[in-house]
Amino acid sequence: MKLYSALIKKDQKDDLFDLMLVREGFHFSALFFGIFWLCYHRIWLALLVQIVVSALLFFCFSSGYISHPQLLVMNVTLLMIYAFNADRLLEYSFKKRGYEFVAMIAGNSELDARVRLGEGVRN
C-alpha cells in the first residue's frame, strides 16, 4: 500500500474546489530530472537553492578547490536530497497556492486513496 497526503483547496463559499494527493516516499522523477522537475512543479525557492549551490560547486571546481569526483558526488547527493524530500516540497508548493492539509490516506493506487478519502468524509 502507498501513503498519500490529501490537500484540498476551497472556494470562497468554503466548498471543496480541488483535491490533490501527494504520494509519500522516494520520487525517482525528482532524482533523474532535478531542475526540470522543480520547474514543472513550480517550486521556485528550491530551484533557486539548486542553482546557487550548483554555481558555487562549479566555481569551487573551476578554481581547483574540489576535484571532478567530489563535484559529481556533491551533485548526486543534492539530487538524492530532493528525491527523498520531494513529497514535502510538493506539499509546500501546494500550500503556497492555497491548499490545506486534510489527512494521510493509504491506498493501493491514487484512485483507491481518493475513494477511501471519500468514504471517510461520508462517515
Secondary structure by P-SEA (a helix, b strand, c coil): cbbbbbbbbbcccccccbbbbbbccccaaaaaaaaaaaaaacaaaaaaaaaaaaaaaaaaaaaccccaaaaaaaaaaaaaaaaaaaaaaaaaaaaaabbbbccccccccaaaaaaaaaaaaac
